[in-house]
Amino acid sequence: MVTEIDLRSDTVTRPVPAMREAMAAAPVGDDVYSEDPTVNAVEARVAALVGKEAAMLVSSGTQGNLVSLMTHCQRGDEYIVGQYYHSYRHEAGGAAVLGSIQPQPIPVQDDGTLALADIRAMIKPGDAHFARTRLLALENTWSGRVMPEEFLAGAQQLAREEGLGVHLDGARLFNAAIASGVTVDRLAGYADSVSLCFSKGLGTPIGSIVAGSAEWVARARRWRRIAGGGMRQAGIVAAAMDYALDHHVARLAEDHERARGLAAGLETISGVHAVTVHTNMVHLDVGSDTVGDALRERLAQEGIRIAGGRHIRLVTHLDIDDAAIDAVLDRIGSWLPRLGY
Ligand SMILES: *Cc1c(COP(=O)(O)O)cnc(C)c1O
């Protein structure tokens, strides 16, 4: 039985034994009464880390974005968002379904940013024909890409001029900070609220955090309750997040390094049409869906899991070491030239 190598996503990591021990040992209380000491400590730690007054544990990144959008926007309000951003495209329409918030999606540029002119053009006039444009939703990293700071500064300036709030989906904000050398509080400082995922590459089984002003988080607690995210002895989860902050953030640099190594190796393989790499994500073009699907099937038989299709996203993470990268390059190098292109 070969060891499984799973490159489909950085969500597949499992808690390491020491993280499980920290979870088992965590002091807990009822977090809906704000009485879980481990949750309270992690919320305070993350608030300080991202430079916000307060923070709140949520069960998932999707719940964090939903609660954030509902805290910024009321029924009949609108948020402007990239059409390929998670908070529009990958959250099952939750903002519209549960929040009665109108999304205004706009194109995403190749570097993951939005064109400021596109944002401005979509802000609605303030009369009764229109939804009230309230919020700009950003995402850093997007598809592994780190948002340039000049864009973040420009978007913040625009939002201030137009009276919009800014929410940053920072599911992988630690990756952006590590890759750019810019601190997370500086990156989060361009937004009024930020959400962070601890189950993306950081190895926790569950858990996300949203942060913002104390007043904003107090209102967000009500929406979290409505969204079913008021958890009880959640210190078990918060302890895993605390462990991840201590042990799994700085090492994200290794994931980025391995992604670069993987990309460099892939470029030498015949049958590879194009490769790009950003932070911990490698995008591989194998020319057709048929080839990509056949490659997925072949590798699966050898204990290597990848997504199929023509454009394959390979994601490095905590459970991918140098030997795994070598094995993947060896097996793709063996199969891809034989699958035809
Ligand atoms: C994964 C992810 C989320 C949240 O997803 P969950 O599956 O709910 O944890 C939000 N935004 C981005 C950019 C993500 O990659």
PDBQT file of the ligand as one rigid body, heavy atoms in Angstrom, charges set to zero:
ROOT
HETATM    1  C1  LIG A 401     -11.747  27.717   1.428  1.00  0.00    +0.000 C 
HETATM    2  C2  LIG A 401     -12.040  29.135   1.249  1.00  0.00    +0.000 A 
HETATM    3  C3  LIG A 401     -13.056  29.761   1.981  1.00  0.00    +0.000 A 
HETATM    4  C4  LIG A 401     -13.903  29.042   2.999  1.00  0.00    +0.000 C 
HETATM    5  O1  LIG A 401     -14.219  27.767   2.703  1.00  0.00    +0.000 OA
HETATM    6  P1  LIG A 401     -14.704  26.680   3.754  1.00  0.00    +0.000 P 
HETATM    7  O2  LIG A 401     -14.740  25.463   2.939  1.00  0.00    +0.000 OA
HETATM    8  O3  LIG A 401     -16.020  27.121   4.222  1.00  0.00    +0.000 OA
HETATM    9  O4  LIG A 401     -13.718  26.640   4.846  1.00  0.00    +0.000 OA
HETATM   10  C5  LIG A 401     -13.269  31.093   1.768  1.00  0.00    +0.000 A 
HETATM   11  N1  LIG A 401     -12.532  31.784   0.900  1.00  0.00    +0.000 NA
HETATM   12  C6  LIG A 401     -11.538  31.236   0.198  1.00  0.00    +0.000 A 
HETATM   13  C7  LIG A 401     -10.733  32.073  -0.727  1.00  0.00    +0.000 C 
HETATM   14  C8  LIG A 401     -11.262  29.886   0.339  1.00  0.00    +0.000 A 
HETATM   15  O5  LIG A 401     -10.275  29.328  -0.367  1.00  0.00    +0.000 OA
ENDROOT
TORSDOF 0
